[in-house]
Amino acid sequence: MTTELIIALLPSIGTALTVWIHLNLEVAKLRVRVDTLEGDSRELKRLLKEVHDMVMDIKIQIAKSGGA
């Protein structure tokens, strides 16, 4: 390889490396966001199940007391 070729390739290699690093950082950020959203989803499902169970208990109590 000639010196001119090496000098010509250095900016391209540097740019490719910079893009690769930037993309890896973005992917890492997106993974964190997905994990957070999945955690929120699990928490929401748990809370909805809890509310559902409470509503069912109220319905049972109303039925036992001879209400509607």
C-alpha positions as CSV (number, residue, x, y, z in Angstrom):
1,M,0.0,0.0,0.0
2,T,1.2,3.4,-0.7
3,T,1.2,6.2,1.8
4,E,-1.4,8.2,-0.3
5,L,-3.8,5.3,-0.2
6,I,-3.5,4.9,3.6
7,I,-3.9,8.7,4.1
8,A,-7.0,8.5,1.8
9,L,-8.6,5.6,3.7
10,L,-8.0,7.0,7.2
11,P,-11.0,9.5,7.1
12,S,-13.3,6.8,5.8
13,I,-12.2,4.4,8.5
14,G,-12.6,7.0,11.2
15,T,-16.1,8.0,9.9
16,A,-17.2,4.3,9.8
17,L,-15.9,3.8,13.4
18,T,-17.7,6.9,14.6
19,V,-21.0,5.8,12.9
20,W,-20.6,2.3,14.5
21,I,-20.1,3.8,17.9
22,H,-23.0,6.2,17.6
23,L,-25.3,3.4,16.4
24,N,-24.3,1.2,19.3
25,L,-25.0,4.0,21.8
26,E,-28.5,4.5,20.2
27,V,-29.2,0.8,20.4
28,A,-28.2,0.7,24.1
29,K,-30.5,3.7,24.8
30,L,-33.4,2.0,23.0
31,R,-32.8,-1.2,24.9
32,V,-33.1,0.7,28.2
33,R,-36.3,2.3,27.0
34,V,-37.8,-1.0,26.0
35,D,-36.9,-2.6,29.3
36,T,-38.5,0.4,31.1
37,L,-41.7,0.2,29.0
38,E,-41.9,-3.6,29.6
39,G,-41.5,-3.1,33.3
40,D,-44.3,-0.4,33.2
41,S,-46.5,-2.8,31.3
42,R,-46.0,-5.6,33.8
43,E,-46.8,-3.2,36.6
44,L,-50.0,-1.9,34.8
45,K,-51.1,-5.5,34.3
46,R,-50.6,-6.3,37.9
47,L,-52.6,-3.2,39.0
48,L,-55.4,-4.0,36.6
49,K,-55.6,-7.6,37.9
50,E,-55.7,-6.2,41.5
51,V,-58.6,-3.8,40.5
52,H,-60.4,-6.6,38.7
53,D,-60.2,-8.8,41.8
54,M,-61.5,-6.0,44.0
55,V,-64.4,-5.3,41.7
56,M,-65.3,-9.1,41.7
57,D,-65.2,-9.1,45.5
58,I,-67.6,-6.1,45.6
59,K,-69.9,-7.9,43.2
60,I,-69.9,-10.9,45.4
61,Q,-70.6,-8.8,48.5
62,I,-73.5,-7.1,46.7
63,A,-74.9,-10.5,45.6
64,K,-74.7,-11.9,49.1
65,S,-76.4,-8.9,50.6
66,G,-79.3,-9.3,48.2
67,G,-78.6,-6.1,46.3
68,A,-79.0,-5.6,42.5
